[in-house]
Amino acid sequence: MINIAILTATRSEYGLLKPLILRIKEDPDFKLNLIVTGAHLSPEFGLTYKEIENDGFDIDKKVEMLLSADSPASISKSMGLALIGFADYFTEQKPDLLIVLGDRYETLAVALAAMNQKIPIAHLYGGETTEGAIDESIRHVLTKLSYFHFTSTKEYRERVIQLGEDPKRVKVVGGLGIENIKQERLLPKEEFTKYVGIDNDKPYVMVTYHPVTLENNQSSEIQINELLKAINKYPEINFLITKANADAHGRIINQKIDEYVTKHTHAKSFTSLGMQRYLSGLKYSSLVLGNSSSGILEAPSFGIPTVNIGDRQKGRIQAESIINCSPISSSIEQAIKKALSPKYIKCAARAVNPYGDGNTSKKIIEFLKEFGELKNINLKKSFYDLGVKDE
């Protein structure tokens, strides 16, 4: 039996990983070790590890690492705590393979600890670009730390190979978010609107805004103020705001959101809706607003428009349903107006999501089984020269 560890540190990451976690849990050839860290264990971010347990998964290990601050220095210190905590864990439990997703600092720290323990790493979603965030660099570093690579599109696979990874270890699998949309039992609209406390007949917009971590430390406050100023121009619409993640300067965004919703009845905020409620919210919303990857990766599958603000997602492959705008209120207002126009609503309804067909977890499992012996992987990687043709 192959012992596979899966890491999750945030609510959105777990939501994406859920179908893969379930498939590994149910496969007799694999033993699942689920490792939870980061914001999942923080009361400030909703203690979302409880959602994992409520879904019926046993958590193998909880590793505390998150400091109650969001300065760049505190992020570095949190990474240090993760290195220490996971050094101990990987000494006690040495899985045959560690699966990680994405591009966050928590993931980088854990991957470094795994590398030092000679644990092979499988990375989901290398090759993507997000020019406005530090995630861009972390993602490429994770590519070089990893042995197996699962990408969401052919273009991203080519980038991973461009970084020197052997094409035989790089597989296009599509987006897990689309698989969730196809498989998750979504709530009826009446049940969702009752939960969030809004009128079932009134249109609403799903909003998520994260820090743009490669900009100066005042950028988060300025940009969230501009977003809220734009929202204020649409009192006839409900705005359901999910709070920022545990990035540097995320707390100032959440503070501004809390201040706004206490004074404006057409806006509500949530620390975490959970995957089922969040996807249900997307299904019935008029549009998705903000700078979260979900507006790029998942929203097009619902046939709804996305207003993508600023540079955080700049460089990602996008469907026709996405409108890009600047992080200033006038630009955001115009983008919302365009997205709500009958012409653009029709455009979004026929948009094709470029991130796959929804069979991602099956493709990952099949690839790992076809690869062969996972217990004795030779971690010595030769740099793949682009002068050699891809078979």
N, C-alpha and C positions, 0 to 999 in steps of 0.2 A: 504494500500500500504506500502510495506517494503522499508525503506530508506537505501540504501546501498552506502557507500562511498568507492571509490577506490583511492589508493594513487599511484602516480608515481613521481619519482625523476630523472630518467635517460632515455636516448634515448632507450637503449636496453630493459630496464624494460617495457617501454610503448609498444615497439614492441611486446613483449610477451603478454602483457595484452590486446592488442587491440581486439581480438575476444571475450574475456569475457566482456569487456566494451560494445561492440556492442550488445551482447546478452542481457545484463542487461538493456541497454537503450531501447531495443525493446520489453522487456517483460512487459505486463500490470500490473503484480503483484509487480513490483519493481520501485522505483524512484532512478535514478542514481545521485550521487554527485561525481564529478571528482575533486580530489584535486591534485594540481601540485606544486612541490617544487624543491629544489636542482639545479642540473645542467641545468634543463629545462629553468630556468630563467636567465641563465648566458650568456652574449654575448661571453665570451671566449669559451663556449661549444656549441655555435651555436644557442642559443635561441630556443631550440627545442620544446618549448610549441607551437610554430607556426605550427609545423607538426600536433600536436593534433587538433588544430583548423581547419587546412586545411582538416583534415579527417572528419570534420563535427560534432565534439564533443564540447559541451559547457563546459567550465571549471568553476566549482563552486567557487573555491578559489585558488589564487596563494599566496603561503607563502614563502617569501624570507628567506634564511637561510645560503647561501653559502658565506664564506669569500674568498677573492681573494688571497689565499695562500694555500699551501698544506702540511704544517708541521703537525706532530701529534697534536701539541697544537691547531692549527687552526681547525683541524677536530673536536676536542673536543668542541671548541668554537662554531663552526657551529651547532653541536648537541644541545648546549645550546640555540642557537637562534631558532632552530626548536622546542624545548620544549616550549619555551615562545610563539612562534607564533601559535602552534597548541593547546596550552592551551586556548588561546583566541578563536580560531576557534571552538573547541569542546564545549566551553561554549555557543557560539552563535548557533551552529548547532550540535545537538547530533544525529548522525545516529544510526539506529538499528544495523548496522553491518559495520565494517571496514575491507576491503580486502587489504592485503599487499602481496607482492611477494618478495622472495629472502632473502638477507642477508647483506644489506648495512647499514652503520651507520645512514643515514638519516631515514631509515625505523625503526630502533631501537628507535630513539628519538621520532618519531611520535607514535609508539606503546606504549611507556611509557606514553605519554600524554593521549592516549586513555584509557589505563588501569586505570589511576587516575580518569578519568571521567566515569568509569564503562561501557565503550563501548566494546561489544564483538568483538573479532578480528578473522578473518579467514586468515590463513597463507598458502600460496602456497610454496611448495618445502622444507619442513622440512625434516630432516633425512639424507640429503645429506652431503657429506664430501668434503672439499677442504683444505687440510692440510697446504698449503703454504700461506694462507691468514687469516687475522683477521675475515673475513666473517664466518669462521668455528664456532667461538664462538658466533658471533652475531646470526647466524642461529638457534643455539640451544637455545639461550635466547628467541628468538622470538617464538619458539615452546612452551616454558613454559608460555609466555605471552598470547598465543592464545587459543581460545576455539575450533575452527574448524581447521582441518588440511587436506590439499589436497597435496598428494605426487605424484611423477612422476613414481615410481616403487614400487613393493611389498616389496623389500628389505628396501627401505626408510621408508615405512609405519611401518615396524617392528621396525626400530630405533626410530621412534616417540613414539611408544608404550613403547619401552624400557625406554624412558625418563619419563614414568609415565602417558601418555595420554590415556584416555579411547578409546578402539578400535572402539566404536560406533561413535566417533567423528573424526575418521581418515579414509579418503577415497583415494584410488588410482585412479588418473584421467589421468595420462600421462602428456606429455609435451605440453605446449601451442605453443612452437616453431614449432612442427610438424603440428599443426592445421593451423598455419599461412602459412606454406609451401603448404598445400593442398588447402587453400581457397584464398590466395592472388593472384591477377592477376599479374604474373611476366612479366617483360619487355622482348621483343625480344632482342637477343644478340646485334644486330646492334644498337638498341636504347641505351642499357646500355653502350656499349663501346664508343659511341659518347658522352654520358654525361660525362664519366670519362676521355675522351680525349686520348684513346689509339687505336692502330691499331686493327681492328676487327679480323685479321688473326693471331695475335701474342698471344701466351699463356700468361696467367696472374695468379697471386697468390693473394688471399685475406689475409691481415695481420692485426692482432690486438694484441697489447701487453700492458698489465696492470701491475702496480706495484705489487710485491710480498710482501704484507704488513707485514708479520711476519719476514722479514729479515732486515738487518741493512740499514741505510739510504743511503748508497753508492750502494746498490745492484741494484736499478733501473737504475742508470747511467751505471754501469758496464754491466748489462745484455742487455740493449738496444744497447749498443755499440757492443756487441758480435753478436746480431741478425743482425744489419746492416752490420757488417763485413761479415756475411754469405751471406746475400742478394747480396752483392757486387760481389760474385763469380758467379752470374748468370745474366750477362748483357743481355742475349738473352730473358729473361723473364721480363714481367712487374709486378711490385709489387704495389698493391693498399692497402695503409695503412690507416686504420681508427684509429683515435687518442685515447689515453688513457682516462679513465674516471676520475672523480674528487676524486680520492683517494690520500692519502699521497704520495708525491713524483711523482705524475702523470705528473706534469708540466715539470720535467726534461726529461721525456720520450718524451713528445710532442716537447720540444725544440730540442732534438737530431734528431727527425724525420724531423722537419722543416729544420734543417741545412743540412740533408742528401739529401732531395728531391730537394733543390736548386742547388745541385752540380751533381746530377745523373738523367739523363733523363728517366731511366727505372723504376723510382719510383715516385708515386704520393701520396699525403696525403689528408685526408678529415676529417673535424671535425665531420660531420655526413652525412651519405648517405641517411638516412631514411630507414624504414623497407623494403619497396617495392624494392628500388634500392639495398639494402644490400643483400636481399634474391636472387634477380636477379643476383647479382654478384657472389654469391655462386654457383648458378646453372651452370654457364658457366666456372667457374674457374678450374684450374688444381689441386689445393689443397688449404687447409686452413692452415695458419701458425701463431703461436703465443701461447698465454695462455688464450684466452677467452673461456668462456663456450660454445659459439656458435660452436666451433670446435668439442665439445663433443656432444652437444645436437641436433644441427640442421644439420651440414655438412653430417653426415652419411645418412640422408634421401635423399641427392642428389647423393649418390654413389661416392663421391669424397674422397680422402685421407685427413687426418688431421695430421699435425706435431705439437704435443703438447709439449711446451717447459717448463721445470722446474717443480716446485712443486705446482703452484697456483691451478691447478685442480686435484692434487693428491688425490686419494680416490674415485673419481666419477666412477660409472659404465660406461664402455666404449665399443663401437662397435669394430669389428675387423679392421675397416678402420683407426684406430688411431695409430700413431707411437709416442712414448714418447722419448724425448731426453733431454740431459742436457743443461743448458743455457750458453754453450760455443760454439764458432763459428764452430769448427771442428765437434762437435756432431750435430749441426743444419744442416751443409752442408751435412753430411752423411745421415741424416734423409730425407732431401729434395731429395737427389739423389735416395734413396730407394722409396720414395713416388711417384716419377715420372717414376719409372721403369714399363715396361709393365706388369710384374707379379703382382706388388702391385696395379696397376690401376684396374686390373681384380678383385683382392681381394676386393677392396673398392666398386666396382660396385655391388657386391653381398652381401655386408654387411647388416645386419639387425639392424635397430635403436632400442635400448632397451627401448626407452622412449614413447611407446604407439602408438595408432592408429589414432590420430588426432581429436578425439571427446571430447577434454578436457572440453571446456566451457559448453557443453551440460551436461556433467556428474556433473559438479559443480552446475549448476542451479537445476538439478534434485535432487541432494543430499540436497540442502538447502530447497527445497519445500517439500521433503519427511520428513525432520526433524520436520517440524511443525511450531509452533508459534515462530517467531524470535524476536518479540517485548518484550517478557518477559523471556529472558534466565536467568537461575540461574547460576551466574558466580562462585559459590562455586564448585571447582573441587576437587574430591577425587583422590589421587595418585593411579594410576592403578598398582597393584602389579603383577609382571610377574608370580607369583604362581597361579594366576587366569587364567583359560583358556580363550583364545580369542574365542568368539562366532562366 
